[in-house]
Amino acid sequence: MNKVKITVLKTTFDEELAKEYGAENLTACPMHTVGQVFYADYAKPDGFCDEAWKAIYQYVFALAHGAGNNVFYYGDWIRTPGVAICSCNDGLRPVIFKLEATDIPSTLDYVPIR
């Protein structure tokens, strides 16, 4: 398993839907900014939004395990193997992420019990 690079490409805000359904003074997502980079594999990176992680985790997991090397992410969705463009599931202010498979090996972060 290898790490997956996660880059924040875009933060969006749907004013029309927010006006109709959103809480007062709702703005674009405050959790992430364009250009932020995270590395992940099986665990949510520190500082990453919990809800966004739930939305993209399965793609991160697949890329971490080599799924980006075949048709899983290639052909009718993304033109480059090993890349996925995903978003969180906030319908009023979704954040768009670029996921990229890397050659950086994952390590388990655990402390043995003594």
C-alpha positions as CSV (number, residue, x, y, z in Angstrom):
1,M,0.0,0.0,0.0
2,N,1.2,3.5,-0.9
3,K,0.2,7.0,0.2
4,V,-2.2,9.0,-1.9
5,K,-1.6,12.7,-2.4
6,I,-4.7,14.8,-1.8
7,T,-4.7,18.4,-3.1
8,V,-7.6,20.9,-2.6
9,L,-8.3,22.1,-6.1
10,K,-11.3,24.3,-5.5
11,T,-13.8,25.4,-2.9
12,T,-17.3,26.3,-4.1
13,F,-20.4,28.0,-2.8
14,D,-23.8,27.7,-4.4
15,E,-25.4,31.0,-3.5
16,E,-28.8,30.1,-4.9
17,L,-29.1,26.9,-2.9
18,A,-27.6,28.5,0.2
19,K,-30.1,31.3,0.1
20,E,-33.0,28.9,0.0
21,Y,-31.7,26.2,2.3
22,G,-28.6,27.3,4.1
23,A,-28.1,28.7,7.6
24,E,-27.8,32.4,7.9
25,N,-24.3,33.8,7.0
26,L,-23.2,30.5,5.5
27,T,-20.0,30.9,3.5
28,A,-17.7,28.6,1.6
29,C,-16.3,25.7,3.6
30,P,-13.8,27.0,6.2
31,M,-12.1,23.7,6.7
32,H,-9.9,23.7,3.5
33,T,-8.2,26.2,1.2
34,V,-7.1,25.8,-2.4
35,G,-3.6,24.4,-2.6
36,Q,-3.7,22.5,0.7
37,V,-2.0,19.1,0.4
38,F,-2.5,16.0,2.5
39,Y,-1.1,12.4,2.2
40,A,-3.3,9.5,3.2
41,D,-3.7,5.8,3.0
42,Y,-5.9,3.9,5.5
43,A,-6.4,6.8,7.9
44,K,-7.8,10.3,7.7
45,P,-4.9,12.9,7.6
46,D,-4.7,15.3,10.5
47,G,-6.6,18.5,9.8
48,F,-8.8,16.9,7.2
49,C,-12.5,17.4,7.4
50,D,-14.4,14.3,8.7
51,E,-17.3,14.6,6.3
52,A,-15.0,15.1,3.3
53,W,-13.0,12.0,4.3
54,K,-16.2,9.9,4.4
55,A,-16.9,11.1,0.9
56,I,-13.5,10.4,-0.7
57,Y,-12.1,7.5,1.5
58,Q,-13.1,4.7,-0.9
59,Y,-11.2,6.4,-3.7
60,V,-8.1,7.0,-1.5
61,F,-8.2,3.4,-0.4
62,A,-8.5,2.1,-4.0
63,L,-5.6,4.3,-5.2
64,A,-3.5,3.4,-2.2
65,H,-3.9,-0.3,-3.3
66,G,-3.0,0.2,-6.9
67,A,-6.5,0.5,-8.5
68,G,-5.4,3.6,-10.4
69,N,-3.2,1.5,-12.6
70,N,-6.1,0.0,-14.5
71,V,-9.5,0.9,-15.9
72,F,-10.9,1.7,-12.5
73,Y,-10.0,5.4,-12.9
74,Y,-9.1,5.5,-16.5
75,G,-11.0,5.7,-19.8
76,D,-14.4,7.3,-19.3
77,W,-13.8,9.4,-16.2
78,I,-10.2,10.6,-15.8
79,R,-7.7,10.6,-18.6
80,T,-4.7,10.0,-16.4
81,P,-4.2,6.6,-14.6
82,G,-3.7,7.0,-10.9
83,V,-5.7,10.2,-10.6
84,A,-9.2,10.9,-9.3
85,I,-11.1,14.1,-9.0
86,C,-13.6,13.9,-6.1
87,S,-15.6,16.2,-3.9
88,C,-17.1,16.2,-0.4
89,N,-20.8,15.7,-0.2
90,D,-21.8,19.2,1.1
91,G,-24.4,20.2,-1.5
92,L,-24.2,23.9,-0.7
93,R,-20.4,24.4,-0.5
94,P,-18.5,21.3,-1.9
95,V,-14.7,21.2,-1.9
96,I,-13.1,19.6,-4.9
97,F,-10.1,17.3,-4.4
98,K,-7.4,15.8,-6.7
99,L,-6.3,12.4,-5.5
100,E,-3.0,11.0,-6.9
101,A,-1.4,7.6,-6.4
102,T,2.2,7.9,-5.3
103,D,5.2,5.6,-4.8
104,I,5.5,6.7,-1.2
105,P,5.1,3.5,1.0
106,S,2.6,3.5,3.8
107,T,3.6,2.7,7.3
108,L,1.3,1.6,10.1
109,D,1.3,4.2,12.9
110,Y,0.9,2.2,16.0
111,V,2.6,1.9,19.3
112,P,3.1,-1.6,20.6
113,I,1.5,-2.5,24.0
114,R,4.1,-3.3,26.6
